[in-house]
């Protein structure tokens, strides 16, 4: 099913085109140089700003300073190296240097899920503000981009007012990020909207909005919508967007469960639904479900915060969204076991994919790696290959076997599982694989392959939600 590109989508070449503009007026710092922070720092430098990235991880600072990106993201490394070569981009581990350098400080630290809880761990956010605020001695704007529970910005604004020597001249705004892994450069330089959460005090709000409009002037000139809101609304935008997306994905996967029971085809159902303007086809692809470092933990943190606010009943549906998503992994393991006659013992399984999505090396809460580990725990011999996520996958699941190519991963396999829809997997030749497998049996966990092509080549093809 062909789906039109989102509003504002441009080619990666256009996104990363070299820029020669002189450095712009505001000097920016980026606090936290993980996935969000490193992307934001490199992109802002490419727009012409002087940017200083800060991280307490000395090894990460050294790698970024050498132009070595610690993760895989298409198109980002050229921007990083271009920023370093121009002198507009530097990295440090010194909060004092960042406080002295920056006019605008972007807070980009992580908010992982607390161990054993649904709630978000705000220790990195709190620690960063506690460390930076006492060093802010001149007018500046602190801009939160991290995904946080509603109410966090108001509390951090109080911390800033209490600790910053600049007093009321140190202002907080909240500017949530909407990055998609694999499209982060495009989403930073050509966002579909910019949301600015502003303080209640009118003078501070006007100042914050003015500065943010200046920072994002290039995007605004291209027609990107700029939406101003209060703190809580701006915080809710990101988690609401993720909750809606997760709901849409889990909806079509719930329909896949019904289709399997009714011997219907969920891919045809999805295609028919996609032509309804009220629904649309984006993220309506049935399969193994979502994972990664954002959607799962964000919807859980959203539920936890709603409970704290006494609005837990409003989000009870998200618990079922989460459970549907987990059931897809269980269903894939069950389907693989069926293909092997009821047991994994003494059987070899070739797994294609470890990252939670293509064009990423992120294995956090990866459905693919979860399925592989479950089969291994049930006695199967599992060999995994992923074009980019091998290092992270080995670290996350060292008990699995790993291969260095598609053919090596499926050699001698009694069943092949396609679990991450990389282009190299979507374009596999069934004849090539047939020469090395023990049995021509494939399970398409992403509905990414042509069933007729594989069946014509003698394969037993099965997929989630299809007869």
C-alpha positions as CSV (number, residue, x, y, z in Angstrom):
1,X,0.0,0.0,0.0
2,X,1.5,3.3,-1.1
3,X,1.2,6.1,1.5
4,X,1.8,9.8,0.6
5,X,4.7,11.5,2.3
6,X,3.9,13.7,5.3
7,X,3.5,17.5,5.0
8,X,6.9,19.1,4.5
9,X,8.8,16.0,3.7
10,X,11.9,16.6,1.5
11,X,14.8,14.5,0.3
12,X,17.7,13.8,2.7
13,X,20.0,15.5,0.2
14,X,18.0,18.7,0.5
15,X,17.9,18.5,4.2
16,X,21.6,18.1,4.6
17,X,22.7,20.5,1.9
18,X,25.8,22.5,2.9
19,X,25.1,25.9,4.4
20,X,27.5,28.9,4.3
21,X,25.6,31.5,6.4
22,X,27.6,33.4,9.0
23,X,26.9,32.5,12.7
24,X,23.6,33.8,13.9
25,X,23.1,36.2,16.9
26,X,22.0,33.8,19.7
27,X,24.6,31.3,21.0
28,X,23.0,28.0,21.8
29,X,23.8,25.2,24.2
30,X,22.3,21.7,24.2
31,X,22.3,20.0,27.6
32,X,22.4,16.2,27.0
33,X,23.9,14.8,23.8
34,X,22.0,11.6,23.3
35,X,19.8,10.9,20.3
36,X,17.8,14.1,20.7
37,X,20.6,16.4,21.9
38,X,23.2,15.4,19.3
39,X,20.7,15.7,16.5
40,X,19.5,19.1,17.7
41,X,23.0,20.4,18.2
42,X,24.3,19.4,14.8
43,X,21.2,20.7,13.0
44,X,21.2,24.1,14.8
45,X,24.9,24.5,13.9
46,X,24.0,23.7,10.3
47,X,21.5,26.5,10.4
48,X,24.3,28.9,11.3
49,X,24.2,29.1,15.1
50,X,27.2,28.7,17.3
51,X,26.4,25.6,19.4
52,X,28.0,24.1,22.5
53,X,26.8,20.6,23.4
54,X,27.2,19.5,27.0
55,X,27.2,16.0,28.4
56,X,28.5,14.6,31.7
57,X,29.7,11.4,29.8
58,X,33.3,12.3,29.0
59,X,33.6,9.4,26.5
60,X,30.5,10.6,24.6
61,X,31.9,14.2,24.5
62,X,35.2,12.8,23.1
63,X,33.5,10.8,20.4
64,X,31.3,13.6,19.3
65,X,34.2,16.0,19.3
66,X,36.0,13.6,17.0
67,X,33.0,13.5,14.6
68,X,32.1,10.0,15.7
69,X,28.3,9.6,16.1
70,X,27.5,7.1,18.9
71,X,24.4,5.9,17.2
72,X,23.1,5.3,13.7
73,X,20.9,8.0,12.2
74,X,20.8,8.6,8.4
75,X,22.2,11.9,7.3
76,X,23.3,13.1,10.8
77,X,27.0,12.3,10.8
78,X,27.8,14.6,7.8
79,X,26.1,17.5,9.7
80,X,28.0,16.7,12.8
81,X,31.4,16.7,11.0
82,X,30.4,19.8,9.0
83,X,29.6,21.7,12.2
84,X,32.9,20.7,13.9
85,X,34.9,21.7,10.8
86,X,33.2,25.1,10.6
87,X,33.9,25.8,14.2
88,X,30.3,26.5,14.9
89,X,29.8,23.2,16.9
90,X,31.8,22.1,20.0
91,X,31.2,19.8,22.9
92,X,32.1,20.0,26.6
93,X,31.4,18.4,30.0
94,X,31.6,21.7,31.9
95,X,28.3,23.3,33.1
96,X,30.2,26.5,33.9
97,X,31.4,26.8,30.3
98,X,27.9,26.1,29.0
99,X,26.3,28.7,31.3
100,X,28.9,31.3,30.3
101,X,28.5,30.5,26.6
102,X,24.8,30.2,25.9
103,X,22.0,32.7,25.4
104,X,19.6,29.9,24.8
105,X,20.0,26.5,26.6
106,X,18.1,23.5,25.2
107,X,17.4,20.8,27.7
108,X,17.6,17.5,25.9
109,X,18.3,14.8,28.5
110,X,16.6,11.5,28.7
111,X,13.5,10.6,30.7
112,X,13.5,6.8,30.9
113,X,10.9,4.6,32.6
114,X,11.5,4.0,36.3
115,X,12.5,0.5,37.1
116,X,9.5,-1.5,38.2
117,X,7.1,1.4,37.6
118,X,5.2,3.1,34.8
119,X,6.3,6.6,35.8
120,X,9.1,8.6,34.1
121,X,12.5,8.9,35.8
122,X,13.1,12.7,36.0
123,X,16.5,12.4,37.7
124,X,18.4,13.5,34.6
125,X,16.1,16.5,34.0
126,X,16.2,17.6,37.6
127,X,20.0,17.1,37.9
128,X,20.6,19.1,34.7
129,X,18.5,22.1,35.9
130,X,20.0,21.9,39.4
131,X,23.5,22.0,38.0
132,X,22.9,24.7,35.4
133,X,20.6,27.2,37.2
134,X,23.1,28.4,39.9
135,X,25.5,29.3,37.1
136,X,23.1,31.5,35.1
137,X,24.3,35.0,35.9
138,X,23.0,36.9,32.8
139,X,19.7,37.0,30.8
140,X,19.0,33.7,29.1
141,X,16.3,31.3,28.0
142,X,16.2,27.7,29.1
143,X,14.1,25.6,26.6
144,X,12.9,22.2,27.6
145,X,12.7,19.7,24.8
146,X,12.7,16.4,26.9
147,X,9.4,14.5,27.1
148,X,8.2,15.0,30.7
149,X,5.0,14.4,32.7
150,X,2.6,17.4,32.7
151,X,3.4,19.7,35.6
152,X,7.2,19.3,35.3
153,X,7.8,22.6,33.5
154,X,6.0,24.6,36.2
155,X,8.1,23.0,38.9
156,X,11.4,23.5,37.0
157,X,10.5,27.2,36.4
158,X,10.3,27.5,40.2
159,X,13.7,25.8,40.5
160,X,15.1,28.2,38.0
161,X,13.7,31.2,39.8
162,X,15.0,30.0,43.1
163,X,18.6,29.0,42.0
164,X,19.6,31.3,39.1
165,X,21.5,34.5,40.1
166,X,20.0,36.1,37.0
167,X,16.6,35.9,38.7
168,X,13.7,36.8,36.5
169,X,16.1,37.3,33.5
170,X,16.5,33.5,33.3
171,X,13.2,32.4,31.7
172,X,11.9,28.9,31.0
173,X,10.0,27.8,27.9
174,X,8.9,24.3,26.9
175,X,9.4,23.2,23.2
176,X,8.6,19.5,22.9
177,X,10.4,17.4,20.2
178,X,8.7,15.3,17.7
179,X,11.6,13.3,16.2
180,X,11.1,10.0,14.4
181,X,14.2,7.8,14.4
182,X,15.4,7.4,10.9
183,X,14.0,10.9,10.0
184,X,15.5,12.9,12.8
185,X,17.5,15.4,10.6
186,X,14.4,16.1,8.5
187,X,12.1,16.4,11.5
188,X,14.5,18.9,13.1
189,X,15.2,21.1,10.1
190,X,11.7,20.7,8.5
191,X,9.3,20.1,11.4
192,X,5.6,19.8,10.8
193,X,4.9,22.2,13.7
194,X,6.7,24.1,16.5
195,X,5.1,24.2,19.9
196,X,6.2,26.8,22.4
197,X,5.0,26.5,26.0
198,X,5.3,29.9,27.6
199,X,5.3,31.2,31.2
200,X,2.2,32.8,32.6
201,X,3.8,36.2,33.3
202,X,3.2,38.3,30.2
203,X,6.6,40.0,29.9
204,X,8.5,36.7,30.3
205,X,6.1,35.0,27.8
206,X,6.7,37.7,25.2
207,X,10.4,37.5,25.6
208,X,10.5,33.7,25.3
209,X,8.3,33.7,22.2
210,X,10.4,36.4,20.6
211,X,13.7,34.4,21.2
212,X,12.2,31.1,20.0
213,X,10.8,32.8,16.8
214,X,14.3,34.1,16.2
215,X,15.9,30.7,16.7
216,X,13.4,29.0,14.4
217,X,13.2,31.8,11.9
218,X,14.3,29.6,9.0
219,X,11.5,27.1,9.6
220,X,8.9,29.8,10.2
221,X,9.9,31.5,6.9
222,X,9.2,28.2,5.2
223,X,5.7,28.2,6.6
224,X,6.0,25.8,9.6
225,X,3.1,26.5,12.0
226,X,4.2,28.1,15.3
227,X,1.8,27.3,18.2
228,X,2.0,29.1,21.5
229,X,0.5,27.5,24.7
230,X,0.9,27.4,28.4
231,X,3.3,25.0,30.1
232,X,0.9,22.1,30.7
233,X,-0.6,22.1,27.2
234,X,2.8,22.1,25.6
235,X,3.9,19.1,27.8
236,X,0.7,17.2,26.8
237,X,1.2,17.7,23.1
238,X,4.0,15.2,22.8
239,X,2.6,12.5,25.0
240,X,-0.8,12.9,23.4
241,X,0.7,12.6,20.0
242,X,2.5,9.4,21.0
243,X,-0.6,8.0,22.7
244,X,-2.7,8.6,19.6
245,X,0.0,7.0,17.4
246,X,0.3,4.0,19.7
247,X,-3.5,3.6,19.7
248,X,-3.6,3.6,15.9
249,X,-0.9,1.0,15.6
250,X,-2.5,-1.2,18.2
251,X,-5.9,-0.8,16.6
252,X,-4.9,-2.3,13.3
253,X,-3.0,-5.1,15.2
254,X,-6.2,-5.8,17.2
255,X,-8.0,-6.1,13.8
256,X,-5.2,-8.5,12.8
257,X,-6.2,-10.7,15.7
258,X,-9.8,-10.6,14.5
259,X,-8.8,-11.3,10.9
260,X,-6.8,-14.4,11.9
261,X,-9.9,-15.7,13.8
262,X,-12.1,-14.9,10.8
263,X,-9.7,-16.1,8.1
264,X,-9.6,-12.6,6.7
265,X,-6.7,-10.5,5.4
266,X,-5.7,-7.6,7.6
267,X,-3.5,-6.0,4.9
268,X,-6.5,-5.7,2.6
269,X,-8.5,-4.4,5.5
270,X,-5.9,-1.8,6.2
271,X,-5.7,-0.7,2.6
272,X,-9.5,-0.2,2.4
273,X,-9.4,1.8,5.7
274,X,-6.6,4.0,4.4
275,X,-8.8,5.6,1.7
276,X,-11.1,7.0,4.4
277,X,-10.0,10.6,4.9
278,X,-11.0,10.4,8.5
279,X,-8.6,7.6,9.1
280,X,-5.7,7.7,6.6
281,X,-3.1,5.1,5.9
282,X,-0.1,6.3,7.9
283,X,0.9,4.0,10.7
284,X,-1.9,1.6,9.8
285,X,0.5,-1.1,8.8
286,X,-0.3,-4.4,10.7
287,X,2.5,-6.4,12.2
288,X,4.7,-7.0,15.2
289,X,3.9,-3.7,16.9
290,X,5.9,-0.8,18.2
291,X,8.9,-0.5,20.4
292,X,11.9,1.8,20.9
293,X,12.8,4.3,23.6
294,X,9.8,6.6,23.2
295,X,6.3,5.1,22.5
296,X,6.2,2.3,25.1
297,X,7.7,4.3,28.0
298,X,5.8,7.5,27.1
299,X,2.3,6.0,27.1
300,X,3.1,4.3,30.4
301,X,4.4,7.5,32.0
302,X,1.2,9.3,30.6
303,X,-1.0,6.7,32.4
304,X,1.0,7.1,35.6
305,X,0.8,10.9,35.6
306,X,-3.0,10.8,34.8
307,X,-3.4,8.6,37.9
308,X,-1.5,11.1,40.0
309,X,-3.8,13.8,38.8
310,X,-6.9,11.8,39.5
311,X,-7.7,11.4,35.8
312,X,-6.6,7.7,35.5
313,X,-10.0,6.6,34.0
314,X,-9.4,8.9,31.0
315,X,-6.5,6.8,29.9
316,X,-7.4,3.3,30.8
317,X,-7.7,2.5,27.1
318,X,-3.9,3.0,26.9
319,X,-3.4,-0.1,29.1
320,X,-5.2,-2.2,26.4
321,X,-3.1,-0.5,23.7
322,X,0.0,-1.6,25.5
323,X,-1.3,-5.1,26.0
324,X,-2.3,-5.5,22.4
325,X,1.2,-4.4,21.5
326,X,2.8,-7.0,23.7
327,X,0.4,-9.7,22.4
328,X,1.8,-9.3,18.9
329,X,5.2,-10.6,20.1
330,X,3.6,-13.5,21.9
331,X,1.6,-14.3,18.8
332,X,4.7,-14.3,16.6
333,X,6.5,-16.8,19.0
334,X,3.4,-19.0,19.0
335,X,3.2,-18.9,15.2
336,X,6.9,-19.8,14.8
337,X,6.3,-22.7,17.2
338,X,3.4,-23.9,15.1
339,X,5.5,-23.8,12.0
340,X,8.0,-26.1,13.7
341,X,5.5,-28.7,14.7
342,X,5.0,-27.5,18.3
343,X,8.4,-27.2,19.8
344,X,11.6,-25.2,19.3
345,X,13.8,-27.9,20.8
346,X,16.5,-28.9,18.4
347,X,15.3,-26.5,15.7
348,X,17.1,-23.6,14.1
349,X,15.5,-20.2,13.7
350,X,16.9,-17.4,11.5
351,X,15.9,-13.9,12.7
352,X,16.2,-11.0,10.3
353,X,16.1,-7.7,12.3
354,X,17.0,-6.6,15.8
355,X,16.3,-2.9,15.8
356,X,12.8,-1.8,16.8
357,X,12.4,-0.2,13.3
358,X,14.4,0.1,10.1
359,X,17.0,3.0,9.7
360,X,17.9,2.8,13.4
361,X,20.3,0.9,15.6
362,X,18.0,1.3,18.6
363,X,17.1,-2.0,20.3
364,X,15.3,-0.6,23.3
365,X,12.0,-2.5,23.9
366,X,12.6,-4.0,20.4
367,X,9.8,-6.4,19.4
368,X,12.3,-8.3,17.1
369,X,14.9,-8.8,19.8
370,X,12.1,-9.7,22.3
371,X,10.8,-12.5,20.0
372,X,14.3,-13.8,19.3
373,X,15.1,-14.0,23.1
374,X,11.8,-15.7,23.8
375,X,12.4,-18.4,21.2
376,X,15.9,-18.9,22.6
377,X,14.5,-19.3,26.1
378,X,12.2,-22.0,24.8
379,X,15.1,-24.1,23.4
380,X,15.5,-22.8,19.9
381,X,18.8,-22.1,18.3
382,X,18.4,-18.5,17.2
383,X,20.7,-16.6,14.9
384,X,20.1,-12.9,14.4
385,X,21.2,-10.4,11.7
386,X,20.5,-6.6,11.5
387,X,22.2,-4.2,9.1
388,X,22.9,-1.6,11.8
389,X,21.9,-2.8,15.3
390,X,24.3,-5.7,15.8
391,X,26.5,-4.0,18.5
392,X,23.5,-2.9,20.6
393,X,21.8,-6.3,20.1
394,X,24.8,-8.2,21.3
395,X,25.0,-6.0,24.4
396,X,21.2,-6.4,25.1
397,X,21.0,-10.2,24.4
398,X,24.4,-11.8,24.6
399,X,23.0,-15.3,24.8
400,X,21.8,-15.1,21.2
401,X,23.9,-16.1,18.2
402,X,24.6,-13.3,15.7
403,X,25.6,-13.4,12.0
404,X,27.3,-11.0,9.7
405,X,24.9,-11.3,6.8
406,X,21.3,-12.3,5.8
407,X,22.4,-15.6,4.3
408,X,24.6,-16.4,7.3
409,X,21.7,-15.8,9.7
410,X,19.3,-18.2,7.8
411,X,21.8,-20.9,7.0
412,X,20.4,-24.2,8.1
413,X,17.2,-22.5,9.5
414,X,14.0,-24.5,9.8
415,X,12.1,-21.3,9.8
416,X,13.0,-17.7,9.0
417,X,11.4,-14.7,10.8
418,X,11.4,-11.2,9.2
419,X,11.0,-9.0,12.3
420,X,12.4,-5.6,11.2
421,X,11.4,-4.3,7.7
422,X,14.8,-3.1,6.5
423,X,14.9,-2.5,2.7
424,X,17.5,-5.2,2.3
425,X,15.1,-7.7,3.8
426,X,12.1,-6.4,1.8
427,X,14.1,-6.9,-1.4
428,X,15.5,-10.4,-0.6
429,X,15.5,-13.0,-3.4
430,X,13.6,-16.1,-2.1
431,X,15.7,-18.2,-4.5
432,X,18.9,-17.1,-2.8
433,X,17.6,-18.0,0.7
434,X,16.2,-21.3,-0.5
435,X,19.7,-22.5,-1.3
436,X,20.9,-22.2,2.4
437,X,17.9,-22.9,4.6
438,X,16.9,-26.3,6.0
439,X,13.2,-25.7,5.3
440,X,11.5,-23.1,3.1
441,X,9.4,-21.6,5.8
442,X,9.1,-17.9,6.4
443,X,7.1,-15.8,8.9
444,X,6.6,-12.2,7.8
445,X,6.3,-10.2,11.1
446,X,5.9,-6.9,9.3
447,X,3.8,-7.8,6.3
448,X,6.6,-6.5,4.2
449,X,7.0,-9.3,1.6
450,X,5.1,-10.3,-1.5
451,X,3.3,-13.6,-0.5
452,X,2.8,-14.7,-4.1
453,X,6.5,-14.2,-4.9
454,X,7.6,-16.3,-2.0
455,X,5.0,-19.0,-2.5
456,X,5.9,-19.3,-6.1
457,X,9.5,-20.0,-5.1
458,X,8.3,-22.9,-3.0
459,X,8.2,-21.2,0.4
460,X,5.6,-21.8,3.1
461,X,4.7,-18.1,3.8
462,X,2.8,-17.0,6.8
463,X,2.2,-13.5,8.2
464,X,0.4,-11.9,11.2
465,X,-3.2,-11.2,10.5
466,X,-3.4,-13.0,7.1
467,X,-4.9,-16.4,6.2
